Amino acid sequence: MGGSAAISLSLLCLGPERKVKCYNGYFVNGYVFHTEEYGHGRKTYNSGVCIKGSTSSEFEVDYYGRLEEVIELQYHSEQNRVFLFKCYWYDTTDRGIRVDPHYGLVEINSKARHRNVNDVFVFAKQCQQVYYTYTPSFRKDRSRVDWLSVLKTKPKGRNVVEEDYNEIEECDEADDNNSIEDEDENSD
């Protein structure tokens, strides 16, 4: 192993630094993501998240959620940075998701949260962007009021965003167990 590779590996073994940076948004995979809090009241909606996954039964499952926090972990070197998304995940069982067999339209129950609430973090590079909307014909049907249609989007180029988007605030230090505390995010 080369000298620089050995040094990089030893820095990774030390674990992440105790301070993390939190952002309101992040550009990855051709998408501009914003946290739900940051995007609240704005004209565009950029906090819908989808990742591809598989279950123990070998079936592919898409997991849907809303972005709560963007977190940057640094591993004792400028080159060793990891971006994580902390998300609110929707239930992907039959009580939380339906797929129209004819049109393939995916609907999620906005009131059904994924049961494993301890598994909220994903790598930002794993994520695709989705939008959630009410199906107009179902607005009057009260039995479907909690169900949202999922619209997958295609990646776009880099967008120009507002100046306040470039401000950064560091989160509190992690506790002794290296867990990350919930903090308010600021801008990228």
Salt bridges, closest charged atoms under 4 A:
GLU36 OE2 - ARG66 NH1 3.45
ASP62 OD1 - LYS52 NZ 3.29
ASP62 OD2 - LYS152 NZ 2.60
GLU72 OE2 - ARG81 NH1 3.34
ASP91 OD2 - ARG95 NE 2.90
GLU107 OE1 - ARG98 NE 3.45
GLU107 OE2 - ARG144 NH2 2.71
GLU162 OE1 - ARG42 NH1 3.17
GLU170 OE1 - LYS19 NZ 3.75
ASP176 OD1 - ARG18 NH2 3.79
ASP182 OD1 - LYS86 NZ 2.18
